[in-house]
């Protein structure tokens, strides 16, 4: 399972995609658990890992236009 979407962010993601977007993705890790990652156009990103399918989908849905790094960190995301 893999889902991806682009959402806008006012933060600098070193750099952002096309100046204001980040890519949000759900995917399986090596242990077959799910994680949600948020990345800009380079190698800086935040992740929330070891999720169940329900947790991953709920987290993915929470991430909408205007997302900030501070909000993601309040959800438990850590730097990748």
Secondary structure, 3 states (H helix, E strand, C coil): CCEEEEEECCCCCCCCECCCEEEEEEEECCCCCEEEEEECCCCCEEEEEEECHHHHHHHHHHCCCCCCHHHHHHCCCEEC
